[in-house]
Amino acid sequence: MGYNNAVLTITDISTPDPHVTFSHGVYHLVYTAGDRVEIWSSQDLLQLGQTCKKTTLWRPPPNTPYSADIWAPELHALNGRWYIYVACADPQHGNKSHRMYVLGGPSANDDPNGDYEMLGPIAGLPSTQWQIDGTVFPLNNRLYLAYSGWPLEQLDASEKCQELFIVELSDPTTAPTAAPDPGQKITK
């Protein structure tokens, strides 16, 4: 069988920055909705746009440091709980204020379509660094966060340069040490 470069369209509306999680026989899609975190859940991934249950999981209170430009949410079951990692901006400061935040949800044994609370920015990350598009992943029994950010030495930078940062997390909401400079060698 040869390579098939088919592209499937599973929704009839734009769903930028999609992230799909499969749990308990159900596919859960979260995506950039701008002013909220919305989840679409369906047992059929290929018919997701037609058969899904759509739920707003979280909408921030207005005029908070995390109430604008809500981008690239990701849903993860970690340590027995559902978490959503999301980049949010302060409406008073715009894009340059994007930081990585964590929402805590129901037990990972339960449907992720439950209540979520703002747990705050990821503790330990540089508080003045622009941060977006975070994802978490386990490796060798450790949890890591990878995200895109402006260079640490240019915290007032424009959007001309982005770098990828990887930092170990001590728990789903805490980076005990700051992200290393991407130019540094990563060792085992």
C-alpha positions as CSV (number, residue, x, y, z in Angstrom):
1,M,0.0,0.0,0.0
2,G,1.4,3.4,-1.0
3,Y,1.5,6.6,0.9
4,N,-1.8,8.4,1.1
5,N,-1.7,12.2,1.7
6,A,-5.4,12.5,2.3
7,V,-6.6,15.4,4.5
8,L,-9.8,14.9,6.4
9,T,-12.1,17.7,7.3
10,I,-13.9,16.7,10.5
11,T,-15.6,20.0,11.3
12,D,-17.4,22.5,9.2
13,I,-16.0,25.5,11.2
14,S,-12.5,26.6,11.9
15,T,-10.9,25.0,14.9
16,P,-7.4,26.4,15.1
17,D,-4.8,24.9,17.4
18,P,-6.7,21.6,17.8
19,H,-5.8,19.0,20.5
20,V,-7.6,15.7,20.7
21,T,-7.6,13.4,23.7
22,F,-9.2,9.9,23.7
23,S,-10.6,8.7,27.0
24,H,-13.2,6.1,28.1
25,G,-14.2,5.5,24.4
26,V,-14.8,9.2,23.6
27,Y,-12.7,11.6,21.6
28,H,-12.4,15.1,23.1
29,L,-11.4,18.1,20.9
30,V,-10.3,21.4,22.4
31,Y,-9.2,24.3,20.2
32,T,-8.7,28.0,20.2
33,A,-12.1,29.7,20.6
34,G,-10.7,33.1,21.7
35,D,-12.7,34.0,24.7
36,R,-13.3,30.5,26.3
37,V,-12.2,26.9,26.4
38,E,-14.7,24.8,24.6
39,I,-14.7,21.0,24.2
40,W,-16.4,18.8,21.6
41,S,-16.9,15.2,22.6
42,S,-17.9,12.3,20.4
43,Q,-17.4,8.5,20.1
44,D,-16.8,9.0,16.3
45,L,-13.7,11.1,15.5
46,L,-14.5,11.2,11.7
47,Q,-18.0,12.5,12.4
48,L,-16.9,14.8,15.3
49,G,-18.4,18.0,13.8
50,Q,-21.7,16.3,13.2
51,T,-22.1,14.1,16.3
52,C,-20.4,15.9,19.1
53,K,-21.6,17.3,22.4
54,K,-20.3,20.9,22.6
55,T,-19.6,22.3,26.1
56,T,-17.9,25.5,27.3
57,L,-15.6,24.2,30.1
58,W,-14.3,27.6,31.2
59,R,-14.8,31.3,30.5
60,P,-12.7,33.7,32.5
61,P,-14.0,36.5,34.5
62,P,-13.6,39.8,32.6
63,N,-10.6,42.1,33.1
64,T,-8.3,39.5,34.6
65,P,-4.7,38.9,33.5
66,Y,-6.0,35.8,31.7
67,S,-9.2,37.0,30.1
68,A,-8.1,37.8,26.6
69,D,-6.8,35.9,23.5
70,I,-7.3,32.4,25.0
71,W,-5.1,30.2,22.7
72,A,-4.2,26.6,22.1
73,P,-5.8,24.7,25.0
74,E,-4.7,21.2,25.7
75,L,-6.6,18.6,27.8
76,H,-4.5,16.1,29.8
77,A,-5.2,13.5,32.5
78,L,-2.4,13.7,35.0
79,N,-2.0,12.4,38.6
80,G,-5.7,11.4,38.7
81,R,-7.2,14.8,37.5
82,W,-8.0,16.5,34.3
83,Y,-6.0,19.6,33.5
84,I,-6.1,22.1,30.7
85,Y,-3.0,24.0,29.7
86,V,-3.8,27.2,27.9
87,A,-2.1,30.5,26.8
88,C,-4.0,33.6,28.0
89,A,-3.3,37.3,27.7
90,D,-4.2,40.3,29.8
91,P,-6.7,42.6,28.0
92,Q,-4.9,45.6,29.3
93,H,-1.5,44.6,27.7
94,G,-2.4,42.5,24.6
95,N,-0.4,39.8,22.9
96,K,2.9,40.6,24.7
97,S,1.2,39.5,28.0
98,H,0.5,35.9,26.9
99,R,1.5,33.4,29.6
100,M,0.9,29.7,30.2
101,Y,-1.9,28.9,32.6
102,V,-3.4,25.7,34.1
103,L,-7.0,24.9,34.7
104,G,-7.9,22.1,37.1
105,G,-10.9,19.9,36.4
106,P,-12.7,16.7,37.5
107,S,-11.2,13.4,38.4
108,A,-9.5,11.7,35.5
109,N,-11.8,8.7,36.2
110,D,-14.7,11.0,35.3
111,D,-15.9,12.6,32.0
112,P,-13.7,15.7,31.3
113,N,-16.9,17.7,30.6
114,G,-17.1,19.0,34.2
115,D,-16.2,22.1,36.1
116,Y,-12.8,23.7,35.8
117,E,-11.1,26.2,38.0
118,M,-8.2,28.6,37.2
119,L,-5.2,27.3,39.1
120,G,-3.0,30.1,37.9
121,P,0.1,30.6,35.7
122,I,2.6,27.7,35.8
123,A,4.6,28.5,38.8
124,G,8.4,28.8,38.2
125,L,8.2,30.0,34.6
126,P,9.6,33.5,34.0
127,S,6.8,35.8,34.9
128,T,7.7,38.4,32.2
129,Q,8.3,36.0,29.3
130,W,5.8,35.7,26.5
131,Q,4.6,32.0,26.4
132,I,2.2,30.2,24.1
133,D,1.3,26.7,22.8
134,G,2.3,24.6,25.8
135,T,2.1,20.9,25.9
136,V,2.9,18.4,28.6
137,F,4.4,14.9,28.2
138,P,5.8,12.2,30.5
139,L,9.3,10.9,29.8
140,N,11.1,8.4,32.0
141,N,8.6,8.8,34.9
142,R,9.0,12.6,34.8
143,L,6.6,15.2,33.5
144,Y,7.8,18.0,31.1
145,L,6.3,21.1,29.7
146,A,7.3,22.3,26.2
147,Y,6.2,25.8,25.0
148,S,7.1,28.5,22.6
149,G,8.4,31.7,24.0
150,W,10.3,34.9,23.2
151,P,14.1,34.6,24.0
152,L,14.9,35.1,27.7
153,E,17.4,37.8,26.9
154,Q,14.8,39.8,24.9
155,L,11.8,39.8,27.0
156,D,10.5,42.9,25.4
157,A,10.9,41.4,21.9
158,S,8.6,41.6,19.1
159,E,7.1,38.6,17.4
160,K,10.2,38.3,15.2
161,C,11.8,35.5,17.2
162,Q,10.4,32.5,19.0
163,E,12.2,29.7,20.7
164,L,11.1,26.3,22.1
165,F,11.6,25.8,25.8
166,I,11.4,22.5,27.7
167,V,11.2,22.4,31.5
168,E,10.6,19.6,33.9
169,L,7.5,19.9,36.1
170,S,7.5,18.8,39.7
171,D,3.7,18.5,39.5
172,P,1.1,19.5,36.9
173,T,1.3,23.2,37.9
174,T,4.9,23.8,39.0
175,A,8.2,24.2,37.2
176,P,10.8,24.0,40.1
177,T,13.5,25.6,37.9
178,A,13.3,28.1,35.1
179,A,13.4,26.9,31.6
180,P,16.9,26.6,30.2
181,D,18.2,28.8,27.4
182,P,17.4,26.9,24.2
183,G,21.0,27.4,23.1
184,Q,22.2,25.3,26.1
185,K,22.9,21.6,25.5
186,I,20.1,19.3,26.9
187,T,21.5,16.3,28.7
188,K,20.0,13.1,30.0
